[in-house]
């Protein structure tokens, strides 16, 4: 079982939190690289498979040398040893000395801990970019990335909570909705953040958003790839399942479209999909399933890599698979995906 068995024997203490969150900055090359880990689905009772997942994380970090790690939900599955397993994930991420940000998925609430407890553990880590909301849970957050020189901001990231499955005690239980949706306050919040950012910087900064459950527009975009009026709607990657989005569209995509800031949206949740497609000038992308064989998947384990370009509304992205193969490379520039 290696080090995982030892970790499961006791809860370790997280590295003391820094005075403030780490500052993100474009490198001298004018690029900023993000790796997206999604759907790790670590199970405390299966330490051997957890060790393979941690080896996968170490491999991709060493191979890609990212400037930030984005973890888009469903980190730990199952209640037994959940605290120890989450501690192990956080200690592993902190050990890289690379800023990271985590959003919850629909299964994270099933791990035997409250979201408040999980959030406290996450925000206490030295390299975590997360912050606590007034409710004690991970807050929706806007994170600036500074220019390679000076203190000006060049772009921004948004990390949002896309919530969970419809629960038995929900007033919507029994309706064909399946998953919750971004609520009114969140849509208002991101609109206000776009406006505030434009006011602060005197211009609209390019941005990208990360969350777990995809928007309904993911499937609309896929199904429109051959439509005549979507002439630039190239698609790269696989759609291996219908799509686990909410059946309620609360207007988050419209807010991003009207804000004029968002270049790309990056989600997880659907283990058999990893495509990227352009929709109305915004790239919609799944990450690649990064966990092990604790849940269903038919794609090779891997990680989405995104490289943003300073001073441009552009990025490059690809899937880095476990065997080192690079798949589905794509380039986004000013609303067009190639």
Buried (B, 14 or more C-beta within 10 A) or exposed (E): EEEBEEBBEEBEEBBEEEEEBBEBBBEEEBBBBBBBBBBBBBBBEBBEBBBBBBEBBEBBBEEBEBBBBBBBBBBBBBEEBBBBBBBBBBBBBBEBEBBBBBBBBBBBBBBBBEBEBBBBBBBBBBBBBBBBEEEBBBBBBBBBBBBBEEEEBBBBBBBBBBBBBBEEEEEBEEEEBBBBBBEEEBBEBBBEBBEEBBEEBEEBBBBBBBBBBBBBBBBBBBEBBEEEEBEEBBBBBBBBEEBBBBEBBBBBBBBBBEBBBBBBBBBBBBBBBBBBBBBBBBBBBBBBBBBBEBBEBEBBBBBBBBBBBBEBBBBBBBBBBBEEEEBBEBBBBEBBBE
